[in-house]
């Protein structure tokens, strides 16, 4: 997206793909998902748009350069 002049800010990072749709539906932002998620996303009320130009799916492992934030404390 940045290569095409579209600036964006990552608002949330998650390791759990099942968290993507609830985050999108809660208004946190957008998500890029695979074709297999299209139907469930539409059924739950999300707007689903094709990304153009169409390209073959390429999967990469991506991480930020800094250390990850520690998980929140679960106890008092």
MIMI-869735 format. One record per residue (C-alpha): residue number from 1; x, y, z. Coordinates in steps of 0.2 Angstrom, whole numbers. Layout:
BEGIN
<node i="NUM" east="X" north="Y" up="Z"/>
...
//
This chain:
BEGIN
<node i="1" east="0" north="0" up="0"/>
<node i="2" east="14" north="12" up="4"/>
<node i="3" east="22" north="8" up="-12"/>
<node i="4" east="6" north="15" up="-20"/>
<node i="5" east="6" north="31" up="-10"/>
<node i="6" east="-7" north="25" up="3"/>
<node i="7" east="-1" north="29" up="21"/>
<node i="8" east="-8" north="19" up="35"/>
<node i="9" east="-5" north="15" up="53"/>
<node i="10" east="-6" north="-2" up="61"/>
<node i="11" east="-18" north="0" up="76"/>
<node i="12" east="-18" north="-18" up="82"/>
<node i="13" east="-6" north="-33" up="80"/>
<node i="14" east="-13" north="-50" up="84"/>
<node i="15" east="-6" north="-68" up="82"/>
<node i="16" east="-24" north="-74" up="81"/>
<node i="17" east="-33" north="-73" up="64"/>
<node i="18" east="-50" north="-77" up="73"/>
<node i="19" east="-47" north="-60" up="81"/>
<node i="20" east="-47" north="-50" up="65"/>
<node i="21" east="-65" north="-50" up="61"/>
<node i="22" east="-72" north="-45" up="78"/>
<node i="23" east="-59" north="-31" up="78"/>
<node i="24" east="-65" north="-25" up="61"/>
<node i="25" east="-83" north="-26" up="66"/>
<node i="26" east="-79" north="-16" up="82"/>
<node i="27" east="-72" north="-2" up="71"/>
<node i="28" east="-54" north="-4" up="75"/>
<node i="29" east="-49" north="-4" up="57"/>
<node i="30" east="-47" north="-14" up="41"/>
<node i="31" east="-40" north="-31" up="38"/>
<node i="32" east="-33" north="-40" up="23"/>
<node i="33" east="-39" north="-58" up="23"/>
<node i="34" east="-39" north="-73" up="12"/>
<node i="35" east="-53" north="-78" up="0"/>
<node i="36" east="-59" north="-92" up="13"/>
<node i="37" east="-64" north="-78" up="25"/>
<node i="38" east="-75" north="-68" up="12"/>
<node i="39" east="-91" north="-78" up="16"/>
<node i="40" east="-90" north="-77" up="35"/>
<node i="41" east="-85" north="-59" up="34"/>
<node i="42" east="-100" north="-54" up="23"/>
<node i="43" east="-112" north="-65" up="34"/>
<node i="44" east="-107" north="-55" up="49"/>
<node i="45" east="-110" north="-38" up="41"/>
<node i="46" east="-93" north="-33" up="36"/>
<node i="47" east="-90" north="-25" up="19"/>
<node i="48" east="-78" north="-35" up="8"/>
<node i="49" east="-69" north="-28" up="-7"/>
<node i="50" east="-57" north="-35" up="-19"/>
<node i="51" east="-39" north="-29" up="-19"/>
<node i="52" east="-34" north="-23" up="-36"/>
<node i="53" east="-24" north="-26" up="-46"/>
<node i="54" east="-27" north="-45" up="-41"/>
<node i="55" east="-11" north="-54" up="-37"/>
<node i="56" east="-7" north="-72" up="-32"/>
<node i="57" east="-7" north="-74" up="-13"/>
<node i="58" east="10" north="-73" up="-6"/>
<node i="59" east="12" north="-77" up="13"/>
<node i="60" east="26" north="-70" up="23"/>
<node i="61" east="31" north="-70" up="41"/>
<node i="62" east="32" north="-52" up="47"/>
<node i="63" east="37" north="-44" up="63"/>
<node i="64" east="41" north="-27" up="69"/>
<node i="65" east="59" north="-24" up="72"/>
<node i="66" east="57" north="-19" up="91"/>
<node i="67" east="53" north="-31" up="104"/>
<node i="68" east="35" north="-36" up="106"/>
<node i="69" east="25" north="-28" up="120"/>
<node i="70" east="23" north="-39" up="136"/>
<node i="71" east="6" north="-47" up="138"/>
<node i="72" east="-6" north="-38" up="150"/>
<node i="73" east="-6" north="-44" up="168"/>
<node i="74" east="-20" north="-56" up="172"/>
<node i="75" east="-19" north="-55" up="191"/>
<node i="76" east="-21" north="-41" up="204"/>
//
